[in-house]
Amino acid sequence: MAYHKQPAFLRGIQSVRADANPTAIMASLQTAFEAFKTTHADQMKGVNAKFDDVVTNDKLGKINGTIGELQAALDDTIAKMAAGSLGTGGKSVRDPEYNGAFAQHMRKGDVQASLNKGLAAEGGYLAPIEWDRSITDKLILVSPMRDICRVQKVSGTGFSKLFNLRGTASGWVGETAARPETAGPTLGTLNYMLGEIYANPSATQQLLDDAEIDLETWLAAEVQTEFAYQENLAFVSGTGANNRPNGILTYVTGGTNAAAHPFGAILATNSGLAAAVSADGIQNLITSLPSAFTNAARFAMNRATIGLVRLLKDGQGNYLWQPSYQAGQPQTLAGYPITELPAMPAVAANSKPILFGDFSQAYMIVDGVGVRVLRDPFTNKPFVQFYTTKRVGGGLLNPEAMKALNISV
């Protein structure tokens, strides 16, 4: 990247973005935030004086974008460091014979009938246990919803959960008075059905024959990228069509699944402005969440929305947004962590661009056990395709643990 073309006030900040050292990125992020606050103060002077300072506005926009990029670089670097620590840690795999057969099958299509974990008749294999675990671990790192929500493994076609709707009655009686039957609790249910997500990476047979590549690592990386992209969309805004998960936004008041949960919908709080976020709106969103869920609460929004809330201040002039101050710690808004969810909607009139609550109690991801790989050397010669499938679902767990910000007066 040609940093010399950037404005002078950004050169010193941007020059460390390529540095993989999170400490250096974090220092640059904090420097950028100080420049952001100074420039924002200059901008507000112009607003108060009722004139539009184009130069200052442009400078603020560029610094704001740089902060977003630095924060993303820091998050990405930490995620890569965590990903590097995954794997077997030098230990042997649990089933080296089967892992070897799996790799051989990926290269040549040879199937050992004695290894009945594979489906020889179809040429398909269940993934080796270490490979399966690697996929799951990497998905947690790159899929924000998996990182913050509850994940339940099931072995059937779906998962059904009972909810106690209460209703138990009681009464006071004398020592010898009759004790008639009282009302008991009622139960509600919600079904979490599994759909199938797939990836279909390919490689030439010649590459598979000749290259000294780690097939499992290569295939895991390809599958992880595609699965993470599709899952993030579905867990946030999925409509349930074609057995996709029902996304968390569909359970918000006014959404397609607002009446699906026995406890009701996720309630929304107005931002106080017709087409923008406000500091008062953020504070009202926080206070609307019951205190039982605030200890593990966090915000979720896309990067553009983060750029907007970065401008907000409290009544004492303090910025509500704060950058990361140590490696592994997320950026915060009003003291609560922020998770960047690219699938969240943009700020616009009547949109719901921000969620706030305890995601681990609000939304559940349901994973079917095992990943299947079907080796296909015929459909797209000379490429060998690896049709990889995984069954997954998701749905609302407890609407009381989550609130949404509605952009409205």
C-alpha positions in Angstrom: 0.0 0.0 0.0 1.4 3.4 -1.0 1.1 5.3 2.3 3.0 8.4 0.9 -0.2 9.3 -1.0 -2.2 9.6 2.2 -2.8 13.0 3.9 -0.1 14.0 6.3 -2.3 13.6 9.4 -2.7 9.9 8.5 0.7 8.8 7.5 2.1 8.0 10.9 -1.0 6.2 11.9 -1.5 4.0 8.8 2.1 3.0 8.5 1.7 0.3 11.2 -1.4 -1.3 9.8 0.5 -4.0 8.1 2.4 -4.8 11.3 1.1 -8.2 12.7 2.0 -7.1 16.2 -1.3 -6.3 18.0 0.5 -4.0 20.4 1.7 -1.8 17.6 -1.7 -1.8 15.9 -3.4 -1.0 19.3 -1.0 2.0 19.9 -1.8 3.3 16.4 -5.5 2.9 17.1 -5.3 4.9 20.3 -3.3 7.6 18.5 -5.9 7.7 15.7 -8.7 8.0 18.3 -7.1 11.0 19.9 -6.8 12.7 16.4 -10.4 11.8 15.9 -11.6 13.5 19.1 -9.6 16.7 18.3 -10.9 16.8 14.7 -14.5 16.2 15.9 -14.2 19.1 18.3 -13.1 21.3 15.4 -16.0 20.1 13.4 -18.5 20.9 16.2 -17.1 24.5 16.4 -18.1 24.9 12.8 -21.5 23.5 13.4 -22.1 25.8 16.4 -20.9 28.7 14.3 -23.4 27.6 11.6 -20.9 27.1 8.8 -19.9 23.9 7.1 -16.1 23.3 7.2 -15.7 20.9 4.2 -12.0 20.3 5.0 -12.6 19.4 8.6 -15.5 17.2 7.7 -13.4 15.3 5.1 -10.5 14.9 7.6 -12.9 13.6 10.2 -14.4 11.1 7.8 -10.9 9.8 6.8 -9.8 9.4 10.4 -13.0 7.7 11.3 -12.5 5.2 8.4 -8.9 4.6 9.5 -10.0 3.9 13.1 -12.4 1.3 11.7 -9.7 -0.3 9.6 -7.2 -0.4 12.5 -9.8 -1.9 14.8 -10.6 -4.5 12.2 -6.9 -5.2 11.7 -6.4 -5.7 15.4 -9.4 -8.1 15.6 -8.1 -10.0 12.6 -4.6 -10.3 13.9 -5.8 -11.6 17.3 -8.1 -14.1 15.5 -5.2 -15.3 13.3 -3.0 -15.7 16.4 -5.8 -17.8 18.0 -6.3 -19.8 14.8 -2.6 -20.6 14.8 -2.9 -22.2 18.2 -5.6 -24.6 17.0 -5.0 -28.1 16.0 -3.7 -31.2 17.8 -1.0 -29.3 19.7 1.6 -31.9 18.6 -0.5 -34.8 19.7 -1.3 -37.6 17.3 -4.8 -37.7 15.8 -7.3 -40.0 17.5 -7.7 -42.3 14.5 -4.6 -42.1 12.2 -5.7 -45.0 10.1 -8.9 -43.4 9.2 -7.4 -40.0 8.7 -4.9 -41.6 6.3 -7.7 -43.3 4.4 -9.6 -40.0 4.2 -6.6 -38.3 2.7 -6.0 -41.1 0.2 -9.7 -40.9 -0.8 -9.4 -37.2 -1.4 -6.4 -37.7 -3.7 -7.3 -40.9 -5.6 -10.8 -41.8 -4.7 -9.6 -45.1 -3.1 -12.0 -46.3 -0.5 -11.2 -49.0 2.0 -14.4 -50.9 2.5 -13.1 -52.1 5.9 -13.4 -48.6 7.2 -17.1 -48.4 7.6 -17.1 -44.8 8.7 -17.1 -43.9 5.0 -20.0 -44.6 2.7 -18.3 -46.6 0.1 -21.3 -47.0 -2.1 -21.6 -43.2 -2.6 -17.8 -42.4 -2.4 -18.6 -40.2 0.5 -16.8 -40.0 3.8 -17.6 -38.6 7.2 -14.9 -36.1 8.1 -12.1 -37.4 10.4 -12.8 -36.2 14.0 -9.8 -33.9 14.1 -10.8 -32.3 10.8 -14.3 -31.9 12.0 -13.2 -30.2 15.2 -10.9 -27.9 13.2 -13.8 -26.7 11.1 -15.8 -26.0 14.2 -13.0 -24.2 16.0 -12.3 -22.0 13.0 -15.9 -21.2 12.4 -16.1 -19.9 16.0 -13.2 -17.5 15.2 -14.5 -16.2 11.9 -18.3 -16.4 12.6 -19.2 -13.7 15.2 -22.6 -15.3 15.9 -21.0 -18.6 16.8 -18.6 -16.8 19.1 -21.3 -15.1 21.1 -24.4 -17.4 20.9 -25.2 -20.7 22.5 -24.3 -23.7 20.3 -26.2 -27.0 20.8 -25.1 -30.2 19.1 -27.9 -32.7 18.2 -28.0 -36.0 16.4 -31.5 -36.0 15.1 -33.4 -33.9 12.5 -33.9 -31.0 14.8 -34.3 -29.8 18.3 -37.4 -29.0 20.4 -37.2 -26.9 23.5 -39.9 -26.5 26.2 -40.5 -23.1 27.9 -42.2 -22.7 31.2 -45.0 -20.1 30.8 -45.6 -20.2 34.6 -49.2 -19.8 35.7 -48.8 -21.7 39.0 -51.4 -20.3 41.5 -51.3 -20.4 45.3 -53.5 -19.3 48.2 -53.7 -18.7 52.0 -55.7 -21.1 54.1 -56.5 -21.7 57.8 -55.3 -24.7 59.7 -58.3 -26.9 59.0 -59.6 -25.1 55.9 -60.1 -27.0 52.6 -57.3 -26.9 50.1 -58.8 -26.9 46.6 -56.6 -27.7 43.6 -54.7 -24.6 42.2 -53.7 -23.8 38.7 -50.5 -25.4 37.4 -47.9 -24.1 35.0 -48.3 -24.3 31.3 -45.6 -25.1 28.8 -44.8 -23.7 25.3 -42.5 -25.2 22.7 -40.3 -24.0 19.9 -38.7 -26.2 17.3 -35.3 -25.6 15.9 -35.1 -27.4 12.5 -31.9 -28.3 10.7 -31.1 -27.2 7.2 -28.1 -28.2 5.1 -25.3 -25.8 4.3 -22.7 -26.8 1.8 -19.4 -25.8 0.2 -18.0 -27.2 -3.1 -14.3 -26.4 -3.4 -12.4 -28.0 -6.3 -8.8 -28.8 -7.3 -7.4 -30.4 -10.5 -6.5 -34.1 -10.3 -3.0 -33.3 -11.3 -2.6 -30.9 -8.4 -3.9 -33.6 -6.0 -1.5 -36.2 -7.6 1.6 -34.1 -7.6 1.4 -31.3 -5.0 2.8 -31.8 -1.5 -0.2 -30.1 0.2 -2.0 -30.8 3.4 -5.4 -31.8 2.0 -7.2 -31.6 5.2 -5.9 -28.1 6.0 -6.7 -26.8 2.5 -10.2 -28.2 2.4 -10.9 -27.0 6.0 -9.9 -23.4 5.0 -12.1 -23.5 1.9 -15.1 -24.9 3.7 -14.7 -22.6 6.7 -14.8 -19.5 4.5 -18.0 -20.4 2.7 -19.8 -21.8 5.8 -18.9 -18.7 7.8 -20.3 -16.3 5.1 -23.5 -18.2 4.7 -24.1 -18.8 8.4 -23.5 -15.1 9.3 -26.3 -14.1 6.9 -28.7 -16.8 8.1 -28.2 -16.3 11.9 -28.9 -12.6 11.6 -31.6 -12.3 9.0 -32.4 -15.8 7.7 -36.1 -16.2 6.8 -36.3 -20.0 7.3 -36.8 -20.5 3.5 -35.2 -23.7 2.2 -34.6 -24.8 5.8 -32.3 -21.8 6.5 -32.1 -20.8 10.2 -34.5 -18.1 11.3 -32.3 -15.1 12.0 -32.4 -13.2 15.2 -33.8 -10.0 13.5 -36.9 -11.9 12.4 -38.0 -12.2 16.0 -37.9 -8.5 16.7 -41.3 -6.8 17.0 -42.7 -6.4 13.5 -40.6 -9.3 12.1 -41.8 -12.4 10.4 -41.3 -14.5 13.5 -42.4 -11.9 16.1 -45.2 -14.2 17.3 -43.2 -17.5 17.1 -41.7 -17.7 20.5 -43.8 -18.6 23.6 -42.4 -15.6 25.5 -43.1 -13.1 22.7 -41.0 -10.9 20.5 -37.7 -9.1 21.0 -38.8 -5.6 22.0 -37.4 -2.5 20.2 -36.5 0.9 21.7 -36.7 4.0 19.5 -33.5 5.9 18.7 -35.1 9.3 19.3 -34.2 10.5 15.8 -36.0 9.9 12.6 -33.0 8.6 10.6 -30.0 8.5 12.9 -28.7 7.1 16.2 -28.4 9.2 19.3 -26.6 9.0 22.6 -30.0 9.1 24.4 -31.2 6.3 22.2 -28.2 4.2 23.1 -28.7 4.9 26.8 -32.4 4.0 26.6 -31.5 0.8 24.8 -29.2 -0.2 27.6 -31.7 0.6 30.4 -34.5 -1.3 28.5 -32.6 -4.6 29.1 -33.4 -6.3 32.4 -30.5 -6.2 34.8 -30.4 -10.0 34.9 -28.9 -10.0 31.4 -26.6 -6.9 31.6 -23.5 -8.7 33.0 -22.9 -10.5 29.7 -24.5 -8.0 27.4 -22.9 -6.7 24.3 -23.8 -4.6 21.2 -23.9 -5.9 17.7 -23.9 -3.8 14.6 -22.1 -3.4 11.2 -19.0 -1.4 10.7 -20.7 1.6 9.1 -22.9 1.9 12.2 -19.9 1.6 14.5 -18.5 4.6 12.6 -21.7 6.6 13.4 -21.8 5.7 17.1 -18.2 6.7 17.4 -19.4 10.3 17.2 -21.7 10.1 20.2 -21.0 11.7 23.5 -22.6 11.6 27.0 -23.9 14.6 28.9 -20.4 15.3 30.2 -18.8 15.4 26.7 -17.2 11.9 27.0 -17.3 9.7 23.9 -19.5 6.6 24.3 -17.2 4.6 22.0 -13.8 3.5 23.2 -11.1 1.6 21.3 -9.4 -1.6 22.5 -6.8 -0.8 25.2 -5.3 -4.3 25.4 -4.9 -7.2 23.1 -7.9 -9.5 23.2 -10.3 -6.9 24.5 -13.0 -5.6 22.2 -14.0 -2.1 21.4 -16.8 -0.8 23.7 -19.8 1.4 23.6 -21.0 2.9 26.9 -18.8 0.3 28.6 -20.2 -2.7 26.8 -18.4 -4.8 24.2 -19.2 -4.4 20.5 -19.3 -7.3 18.1 -19.1 -6.4 14.4 -21.8 -8.2 12.4 -21.6 -7.4 8.7 -25.1 -8.8 8.1 -26.8 -6.2 10.4 -28.8 -3.5 8.5 -27.6 0.0 7.9 -28.9 3.0 9.8 -32.1 4.2 8.1 -35.6 5.3 9.0 -37.4 2.4 10.7 -34.4 0.0 10.4 -33.1 -2.0 13.4 -29.3 -1.6 13.0 -28.2 -2.4 16.6 -28.9 -5.3 18.9 -28.0 -5.2 22.6 -28.2 -8.1 25.1 -26.8 -11.4 26.2 -26.6 -13.4 22.9 -25.7 -16.6 24.7 -29.2 -16.5 26.3 -31.0 -15.0 23.4 -30.1 -17.1 20.4 -29.2 -20.7 19.9 -27.4 -22.3 17.0 -28.1 -26.0 16.5 -25.4 -28.2 14.9 -26.0 -31.6 13.4 -23.2 -34.0 14.3 -20.5 -34.5 11.7 -19.5 -33.1 8.3 -19.8 -35.1 5.1 -17.6 -34.9 2.1 -18.5 -36.3 -1.3 -15.7 -36.6 -3.8 -16.8 -35.8 -7.3 -14.3 -36.2 -10.2 -16.9 -36.4 -12.9 -19.0 -33.2 -13.0 -16.4 -30.7 -13.8 -13.4 -32.4 -15.4 -10.4 -31.9 -15.0 -11.4 -30.6 -11.6 -12.2 -32.8 -8.6 -14.9 -31.2 -6.5 -15.3 -31.9 -2.8 -19.0 -31.4 -2.0 -19.0 -30.8 1.7 -22.2 -30.6 3.8 -23.1 -29.8 7.3 -26.5 -29.6 8.9 -27.2 -26.5 11.0 -30.2 -24.5 12.3 -30.9 -21.7 14.7 -33.6 -19.7 16.5 -34.6 -17.5 19.3 -33.9 -18.8 22.8 -35.1 -16.1 25.1 -36.5 -12.7 23.8 -36.1 -11.2 27.3 -32.3 -11.3 27.0 -32.2 -9.1 23.9 -33.3 -5.6 22.8 -33.2 -3.9 19.4 -32.7 -0.2 18.5 -35.4 1.0 16.1 -34.5 4.1 14.1 -37.5 6.3 14.8 -38.6 9.3 16.8 
